[in-house]
Every structure is written in C-alpha cells, then in structure tokens.
C-alpha cells in the first residue's frame, strides 16, 4: 500500500495524484476518463476498458461433462472475453457447445477445428442489468418449485430449461461481481448467491431423481416442499424489501424443520432420497440468510 497526500486545489477541491506505474499499465493520458465508485471509507478507481480483449487459454483432457462445464463457466465468471480451448478428443466440442448454449449469456464459438475452438463475448448484457438478471433467478426458482409440486403429484413437467436459465443468470451475476472487484459487499454477495444456488440445485436433483425412478409418493414430500418454498419466499421477500425480520423467521423455523421434522421423515418415509434433497434445500436457504443479513446491515 502506498500513502499519498491530499492537495487542496482552489476553494473546495481536494486532489490526490495517481501512481505513474498504474497510469502506464492502463495506457492513460491527460483527458482520459476513469470510473470512480464510492465504497464507504474506500474509493474504487477503474480505468475504462481497453480495446484489447481479456483472454485465456485452457486445455481440456476429460470428456466428463461436469469437469468441462466447471472449467468453462469459471473462465466466464472470471471476466474473460475470449477463451481459447484445446482438447484431445474431438467429441469434447459437443459438450463445449452445450455448455455455451445452456450456461453462458452472450458467448459463441467463433473458431473451430478438430481439436481446438475459441469462444468469445458477442452480445453480453451490460453489468447495469445485474439487478434485472438476479430478479430472473428468483422468478425461475419460483417456477422450479411449481414444477416440483406438480411432479410430486404425478405429473411429468419439463424442468431442464428452467434450470438452465437459472444457471445462465447466476453465472452472469457472478461474472459481474468479480469484474467489479472484491470488497466486503462483493464477498457477501458471492456467498449469498452460492448458498441460494446450492439450495435450488437440491430441488433440481430431486426432480432428476423423480424423472428416472418410478416411485409411489405419499404426502410427506409435498408437505416438506411447502416448508422449503416458505423458506425461499421469506428469503426472496427479505432481499426485495430489505427486510431483516423476515430473515429472522428463517432462523426461528430452521431447527424445527431440519432437526425435528426432516429427521423424523427420513426415519419413517418410504422415499428418504426425496426428503434428503428437500432438507438440504431448506438448510441452504437458511445458510443463504447469513450473508444476506450482512448485506442488509451494511445498507
């Protein structure tokens, strides 16, 4: 850390010089514009994006979908605008294409050979769309609950498209959080997003289990699904309304729902896997309340 003295300029203006090394690194000169963001007792100064693309190169040796997906989505989240991918098996390109189409917003394959491709940012939304995109995550989680209720009652509603939308929107929000730079707020936002997505993934995995297993379902999973949805609704309302007491209600009900109700159902219910996923979802919505409490206190 380098200390700089504040210099008074005129009657009311205070000035501080910028480090020459930083000026040179960002190719700045007199008259150029920079972004300044007030962060409480800190000020974030950012240079305008340069014309050169932020890019990275990766090598994929596996054909495991989850491995390829996590590698590519993390490159995306880290803010890269061009990702050059080498792979050993030509079959990898099919998985790469599916990840791009289903998990990333605004990215496309711009170059492709038998064992190499490049993906680039073509039509990504502005970071100013963060709040709108996050609201879409919440709406799609609500839709996932509706699908889960219908499928527990014996229907066969499709849910993969809804899940893909949630993943797309979440990856975009994480990308914006990282590109804005880490401070206390961004760390709390990241934790809140992580636990929220872990929770809804439990609902998704429960739906996948229902899809691949023909089982007779009693009323217990539906009752616990309602409890789980209530926890989510309290979390959503607390976020939208900046309402701390609603997060307190999640804490008041968590021990009853997990350590009494869910444990009891796990011991007696004929479908413990369904109960397991629902209990984990309730637990993760509860965990998401902690960083959200931090964000609301700071506001």
C-alpha positions in Angstrom: 0.0 0.0 0.0 1.3 3.5 -1.0 0.3 6.6 1.0 -0.5 9.8 -0.9 -1.1 13.3 0.5 -4.3 15.2 -0.3 -3.6 18.5 -2.0 -6.0 21.4 -1.9 -6.9 22.9 -5.3 -8.9 26.1 -5.2 -11.5 26.9 -2.6 -13.1 23.4 -2.1 -11.5 20.9 -4.4 -9.2 18.2 -2.9 -6.8 16.3 -5.2 -4.6 13.2 -5.0 -2.1 12.0 -7.6 -2.4 8.6 -9.3 0.6 6.2 -9.4 2.7 6.6 -12.6 3.0 2.8 -12.9 -0.8 2.3 -12.8 -1.2 5.1 -15.4 1.3 3.5 -17.7 -0.1 0.0 -17.2 -3.6 1.2 -18.2 -2.3 3.4 -21.1 -3.9 6.5 -19.7 -3.0 10.1 -20.5 -4.3 13.7 -19.9 -8.0 14.0 -20.7 -8.9 10.2 -20.4 -11.8 9.2 -18.3 -11.8 6.9 -15.4 -14.6 5.4 -13.3 -14.8 6.3 -9.6 -17.1 4.4 -7.2 -17.8 5.4 -3.6 -17.4 2.3 -1.3 -17.8 3.9 2.2 -14.4 4.6 3.6 -12.8 3.5 0.3 -12.9 4.7 -3.3 -12.6 2.3 -6.2 -10.9 3.8 -9.3 -11.1 1.9 -12.5 -9.7 2.6 -16.0 -12.1 2.4 -18.9 -11.9 -1.0 -20.6 -9.1 -1.1 -23.2 -9.8 -2.3 -26.8 -7.6 -5.4 -26.2 -9.6 -8.4 -25.2 -9.1 -10.1 -21.8 -8.4 -13.7 -22.9 -7.1 -17.0 -21.6 -6.1 -20.4 -22.9 -7.1 -23.7 -21.4 -6.6 -27.4 -22.2 -9.4 -30.0 -21.7 -8.3 -33.6 -21.3 -11.5 -35.1 -20.0 -14.9 -35.9 -21.5 -16.7 -35.6 -18.2 -19.5 -33.0 -18.7 -19.3 -31.5 -15.2 -15.5 -31.0 -15.5 -15.8 -29.2 -18.8 -18.7 -27.2 -17.6 -17.0 -26.0 -14.4 -13.7 -25.1 -16.3 -15.6 -23.0 -18.9 -18.0 -21.3 -16.5 -15.2 -20.3 -14.2 -13.3 -18.7 -17.1 -16.5 -16.9 -17.9 -17.1 -15.8 -14.3 -13.5 -14.6 -14.0 -14.3 -12.0 -16.7 -12.5 -13.4 -19.8 -14.0 -12.2 -23.1 -12.2 -14.8 -25.2 -11.4 -18.3 -24.2 -9.1 -20.5 -26.4 -9.7 -24.2 -25.8 -7.6 -27.1 -26.8 -8.9 -30.7 -26.3 -7.6 -34.2 -27.1 -10.9 -35.8 -28.1 -13.0 -34.3 -30.9 -16.1 -35.4 -29.0 -15.4 -32.6 -26.5 -16.7 -29.9 -28.9 -20.3 -31.2 -28.4 -20.1 -30.8 -24.7 -18.4 -27.4 -25.0 -21.2 -26.2 -27.4 -23.9 -27.4 -24.9 -22.2 -25.6 -22.0 -22.0 -22.3 -24.0 -25.6 -22.6 -25.2 -27.1 -23.6 -21.8 -24.9 -21.9 -19.2 -23.4 -18.7 -20.7 -25.1 -15.5 -21.8 -23.8 -13.7 -24.9 -20.9 -16.1 -25.8 -20.5 -18.0 -29.0 -17.9 -20.3 -30.7 -16.1 -18.1 -33.3 -13.4 -20.5 -34.4 -13.4 -24.3 -34.5 -11.0 -27.1 -35.7 -11.0 -30.8 -34.9 -9.2 -30.3 -31.5 -9.4 -26.6 -30.9 -12.0 -23.8 -30.6 -12.4 -20.2 -29.5 -15.4 -18.8 -27.7 -15.9 -15.0 -27.4 -18.2 -12.5 -25.8 -20.5 -11.3 -28.6 -23.8 -10.0 -27.1 -23.3 -10.0 -23.3 -25.7 -7.7 -21.4 -24.4 -4.7 -19.6 -23.3 -5.0 -16.0 -26.0 -2.5 -15.2 -28.5 -5.3 -15.8 -27.3 -7.1 -12.7 -30.5 -6.4 -10.6 -32.8 -7.3 -13.5 -30.9 -10.6 -14.2 -30.9 -11.5 -10.5 -34.6 -11.0 -10.3 -34.9 -13.5 -13.1 -33.1 -16.0 -11.0 -35.6 -15.6 -8.2 -38.6 -15.9 -10.7 -37.2 -19.1 -12.2 -36.6 -20.6 -8.8 -40.3 -20.0 -8.1 -41.1 -21.7 -11.3 -38.9 -24.7 -10.3 -41.0 -25.0 -7.1 -44.2 -25.1 -9.1 -42.8 -27.8 -11.4 -41.6 -29.8 -8.3 -45.1 -29.6 -6.8 -46.7 -30.8 -10.0 -44.2 -33.7 -10.5 -44.5 -34.8 -6.9 -48.3 -35.1 -7.6 -47.6 -37.4 -10.5 -47.2 -35.0 -13.5 -44.2 -35.0 -15.8 -43.4 -31.3 -16.3 -40.1 -30.5 -18.1 -37.7 -28.6 -15.8 -34.3 -28.6 -17.6 -35.0 -25.3 -19.5 -35.8 -23.6 -16.2 -32.7 -24.9 -14.5 -30.5 -23.8 -17.5 -31.9 -20.3 -17.2 -31.1 -20.2 -13.5 -27.5 -21.3 -14.3 -27.1 -18.8 -17.1 -28.3 -15.9 -15.0 -26.3 -16.9 -11.9 -23.1 -17.2 -14.0 -23.7 -13.7 -15.4 -24.2 -12.3 -11.9 -21.0 -14.0 -10.6 -19.1 -12.5 -13.6 -20.3 -9.0 -12.7 -19.4 -9.5 -9.0 -15.9 -10.5 -9.9 -15.4 -7.8 -12.5 -16.5 -5.1 -10.0 -13.6 -6.1 -7.7 -13.8 -7.8 -4.3 -14.7 -5.8 -1.1 -16.9 -6.7 1.9 -20.1 -6.3 -0.1 -19.0 -8.4 -3.1 -17.8 -11.2 -0.8 -21.2 -11.2 1.0 -23.0 -11.2 -2.4 -20.9 -14.1 -3.6 -21.8 -16.2 -0.6 -25.4 -15.3 -0.8 -25.5 -16.4 -4.5 -23.6 -19.6 -3.7 -26.0 -20.8 -1.0 -29.1 -19.7 -2.9 -28.0 -21.7 -6.0 -26.9 -24.8 -3.8 -30.5 -24.7 -2.4 -32.3 -24.7 -5.7 -29.9 -27.4 -7.1 -31.3 -29.7 -4.5 -34.8 -29.2 -5.9 -33.3 -29.8 -9.4 -31.6 -33.1 -8.3 -34.9 -34.2 -6.7 -36.6 -33.6 -10.0 -34.0 -35.6 -11.8 -34.5 -38.5 -9.3 -38.2 -38.4 -9.9 -37.7 -38.4 -13.7 -35.6 -41.6 -13.6 -37.3 -43.6 -10.9 -40.9 -44.7 -10.9 -41.9 -44.5 -7.3 -45.1 -44.1 -5.3 -45.1 -40.8 -3.4 -47.1 -40.1 -0.3 -48.0 -36.7 1.1 -44.8 -36.1 3.3 -42.5 -34.8 0.5 -45.3 -32.4 -0.6 -45.6 -31.1 2.9 -41.8 -30.6 3.2 -41.7 -29.0 -0.2 -44.2 -26.4 1.0 -42.0 -25.7 4.1 -39.0 -25.4 1.8 -40.8 -23.0 -0.5 -41.8 -20.9 2.5 -38.2 -20.6 3.5 -37.3 -19.4 -0.1 -40.2 -16.9 -0.1 -39.0 -15.4 3.1 -35.5 -15.1 1.7 -36.8 -13.6 -1.6 -39.0 -11.1 0.2 -36.2 -10.1 2.6 -34.0 -9.4 -0.3 -36.5 -7.4 -2.3 -37.9 -5.5 0.7 -34.6 -5.2 2.6 -36.5 -6.8 5.5 -34.4 -8.2 8.3 -37.2 -9.6 10.4 -38.2 -12.0 7.6 -34.7 -13.4 7.8 -35.1 -13.9 11.5 -38.2 -16.0 10.8 -36.0 -18.4 8.7 -33.7 -18.8 11.7 -36.7 -19.4 14.0 -38.0 -22.2 11.8 -34.7 -23.9 10.7 -34.1 -26.1 13.7 -37.7 -27.3 13.8 -37.7 -28.1 10.0 -34.3 -29.8 9.9 -33.6 -31.4 13.2 -37.1 -32.5 14.1 -39.4 -32.7 11.0 -36.9 -33.7 8.4 -35.1 -36.2 10.7 -38.4 -37.8 11.6 -39.4 -38.1 7.9 -36.0 -39.6 7.0 -36.6 -42.3 9.5 -40.1 -43.3 8.6 -40.8 -42.2 5.0 -40.6 -44.7 2.1 -38.8 -42.2 -0.1 -35.8 -40.9 2.0 -34.0 -39.5 -1.1 -36.8 -37.0 -1.7 -36.7 -36.0 1.9 -32.9 -35.7 1.8 -32.9 -33.3 -1.1 -35.7 -31.1 0.4 -34.0 -31.0 3.8 -30.7 -29.9 2.1 -32.6 -27.2 0.2 -34.1 -25.9 3.4 -30.6 -25.9 5.1 -29.1 -24.0 2.2 -31.8 -21.4 2.1 -31.1 -20.9 5.8 -27.3 -20.6 5.1 -28.1 -18.0 2.4 -29.8 -15.8 5.0 -26.5 -15.2 6.8 -24.6 -13.2 4.1 -27.9 -11.5 3.2 -28.2 -10.4 6.8 -24.7 -8.9 6.4 -25.7 -7.1 3.2 -28.8 -5.6 4.8 -26.9 -4.5 7.9 -24.4 -2.7 5.7 -27.1 -1.0 3.7 
